[in-house]
Structure formats: C-alpha cells, structure tokens
Amino acid sequence: MHKAAKVSVFLLCLTPFAWLVTRTLTGRLGINPVEDLELTTGIWALRFLVLTLAVTPVRRLTRWNRIIQYRRMLGLFTFFYVCAHFIIYIAVDQFFAWSLIVKDVVKRPFITMGFTAFVLMIPLALKRRRIHRQWNRAPGNQSESR
C-alpha cells in the first residue's frame, strides 16, 4: 500500500505538467501562449510550495505522521515547477537576452523575488538529504525524523 500511495502522489504531482504539455501540443494555450506557460508553471510552483510547507503543520495538528514521507517528493516537485517556470522565462520569453533579463530582475520586484527564491532553492534541491540529516541531529528536532 505504501509504495502504491507514493506512486499515486507522484503521478498526481505530474498531472499539471502533463495537462500543460497536452495543451501546448494541441494548440490550446491562451491568446498569449508564452504568458500562459509562465503563469501556469508559476502558479503550480506556488501551490506545491504551499503544500510542501503545510506538511509539518498538518502532521502536528492531525498527528498523521505518515504524511511526512511525502514532504521531500513535494519539495522536489516544487523545484521542478520552479525550474520549468524559470526556463520558460529565460529561453522562451526572453530568448536568453541576458541584458534584458538583468534589467527585468532589477526593475520589477516580483521578478527579483522570484529569481531570489529560485537561487535559494537550488542548494535545498541539491543537498536535500544532507540538510535533512543535519536538521534531524539538531537538539529538539528528533521528533521530525519519525
């Protein structure tokens, strides 16, 4: 049951991406396809971030300890959707025009915040296991590993 549940959550997390790919390949994006791709991936990145951050409070409030096993997967899917959003912005929207991208980052606060959040997520995605082990060894955090 445990493995089937994880596979189900994994496939459920991929559903928005599959839906977006299908819409792209069938020409069913909005009037501005690039904006539609950016907004959709950005919104799903935020949704997954909220889900990931909600795992621990939900576990503590409900005492449903098994939910903690999905936090890492949800975090990695958050990073996946953030990367998709970032790649669409860099490659499709801006065509790797680095000078325009830098101007955008400096000029528009929401792009500055998004870019900063992306940069801060990179070490978390790359070093997730080591950070997790160190966090669990910290005093007062032993209950998190259960």
Secondary structure, DSSP 4 states (H G I P E B T S, - for coil): -HHHHHHHHHHHHHHHHHHHHHHHHTT-S-SSHHHHHHHHHHHHHHHHHHHHHHHHHHHHHH--GGGGGGHHHHHHHHHHHHHHHHHIIIIIISTT-HHHHHHHHHH-HHHHHHHHHHHHHHHHHHSHHHHHHHHHHSTT-GGGG-
